[in-house]
Amino acid sequence: MLGTILKRLRLSRNLQQKDLVEFLRVAKSTYSQYESDKSMPDVDTLKKLANFYNVSLDYLLDNNYVSEESDTYDFNQRKDMIKTELGNVGVLFYDDRKLTPEQLKILKAVADSMKEDDADKK
């Protein structure tokens, strides 16, 4: 189970195993075993992976977190989608991975309200 989650997270960010091997400072065979569920990372490595992917340990370990977004993640695609949804409201996109689906809904509601205010002024 963990291996499937790790592989999905890695591929959704267009990363290669070598990128994680360098980040975690483990042997390629060790990381490969994580993704194939032949070996379990220690707690410190799990924490590093959770922080790296900006997910909870709970998500890594049992995938209880239900995401409203696609399993794949492409930062530029997501940024473009949000810009399309929100319109030209001058939102700074530095890293939207830290926004939860609920926060995105709130941000969209604020942007919609701003659009309505602009339309009322015209």
C-alpha positions as CSV (number, residue, x, y, z in Angstrom):
1,M,0.0,0.0,0.0
2,L,2.7,2.5,1.0
3,G,4.7,1.6,-2.1
4,T,1.7,2.4,-4.4
5,I,1.2,5.8,-2.7
6,L,4.9,6.7,-2.9
7,K,5.1,5.8,-6.5
8,R,1.9,7.7,-7.4
9,L,3.2,10.8,-5.5
10,R,6.6,10.6,-7.2
11,L,5.1,10.1,-10.7
12,S,2.5,12.9,-10.2
13,R,5.4,15.3,-9.7
14,N,7.4,14.0,-12.6
15,L,10.2,12.8,-10.4
16,Q,12.5,9.8,-10.8
17,Q,13.5,7.4,-8.1
18,K,17.0,8.9,-8.2
19,D,15.5,12.2,-7.1
20,L,14.2,10.6,-3.9
21,V,17.3,8.6,-3.4
22,E,19.3,11.8,-3.4
23,F,16.8,13.6,-1.1
24,L,16.6,10.8,1.4
25,R,20.3,9.8,1.1
26,V,19.5,6.1,0.7
27,A,20.6,3.5,-1.8
28,K,18.6,3.2,-5.0
29,S,17.7,-0.4,-4.1
30,T,16.4,0.7,-0.7
31,Y,14.1,3.3,-2.2
32,S,13.0,0.8,-4.9
33,Q,12.0,-1.6,-2.1
34,Y,9.9,1.1,-0.5
35,E,7.9,1.5,-3.7
36,S,7.5,-2.2,-4.2
37,D,6.4,-2.8,-0.6
38,K,9.3,-5.1,0.1
39,S,10.7,-2.8,2.8
40,M,9.2,-0.2,5.1
41,P,11.0,3.1,5.7
42,D,11.8,4.0,9.3
43,V,9.8,6.7,11.1
44,D,12.3,9.5,10.3
45,T,12.3,8.6,6.6
46,L,8.5,8.5,6.6
47,K,8.5,12.0,8.1
48,K,10.9,13.3,5.5
49,L,8.7,11.8,2.7
50,A,5.5,13.3,4.2
51,N,7.2,16.7,4.4
52,F,8.6,16.4,0.9
53,Y,5.3,15.6,-0.6
54,N,3.4,17.9,1.7
55,V,1.1,15.1,2.9
56,S,0.3,13.7,6.4
57,L,1.8,10.6,7.8
58,D,-1.7,9.3,8.0
59,Y,-2.0,9.7,4.2
60,L,1.2,7.9,3.6
61,L,0.4,5.0,5.9
62,D,-3.2,4.2,5.2
63,N,-4.4,6.7,2.6
64,N,-7.4,7.8,4.7
65,Y,-7.3,11.3,3.3
66,V,-9.8,11.6,0.5
67,S,-8.7,14.3,-1.9
68,E,-11.2,16.2,-4.0
69,E,-8.5,16.6,-6.6
70,S,-7.0,14.2,-9.1
71,D,-4.4,11.7,-8.0
72,T,-2.0,13.3,-10.4
73,Y,-0.4,16.6,-9.6
74,D,1.1,19.0,-12.0
75,F,1.9,22.4,-10.4
76,N,1.6,24.4,-13.6
77,Q,-1.6,22.6,-14.7
78,R,-3.1,23.2,-11.3
79,K,-2.0,26.9,-11.2
80,D,-3.6,27.4,-14.6
81,M,-6.8,25.7,-13.5
82,I,-7.0,27.9,-10.4
83,K,-6.3,31.1,-12.4
84,T,-9.1,30.1,-14.8
85,E,-11.5,29.4,-11.9
86,L,-10.6,32.6,-10.1
87,G,-10.1,34.9,-13.0
88,N,-7.6,37.8,-12.9
89,V,-7.7,38.6,-9.2
90,G,-4.0,39.2,-8.7
91,V,-3.5,36.0,-6.6
92,L,0.2,35.2,-6.0
93,F,0.9,31.6,-6.8
94,Y,4.1,30.5,-5.1
95,D,3.1,26.9,-4.1
96,D,-0.6,26.0,-4.0
97,R,0.2,22.5,-2.8
98,K,-0.2,23.9,0.7
99,L,-3.8,24.8,0.1
100,T,-6.4,22.3,1.2
101,P,-9.4,21.7,-1.0
102,E,-11.5,23.6,1.6
103,Q,-9.1,26.6,1.4
104,L,-9.4,26.6,-2.4
105,K,-13.2,26.7,-2.1
106,I,-12.9,29.7,0.3
107,L,-10.4,31.4,-2.1
108,K,-12.8,30.8,-5.0
109,A,-15.7,32.2,-3.0
110,V,-13.7,35.4,-2.2
111,A,-12.7,35.8,-5.8
112,D,-16.3,35.3,-6.9
113,S,-17.4,38.0,-4.4
114,M,-14.7,40.3,-5.8
115,K,-16.0,39.7,-9.3
116,E,-19.5,40.5,-8.2
117,D,-18.3,43.8,-6.5
118,D,-16.5,44.8,-9.7
119,A,-19.6,44.0,-11.8
120,D,-21.8,46.1,-9.5
121,K,-19.4,49.1,-9.8
122,K,-19.8,49.1,-13.6
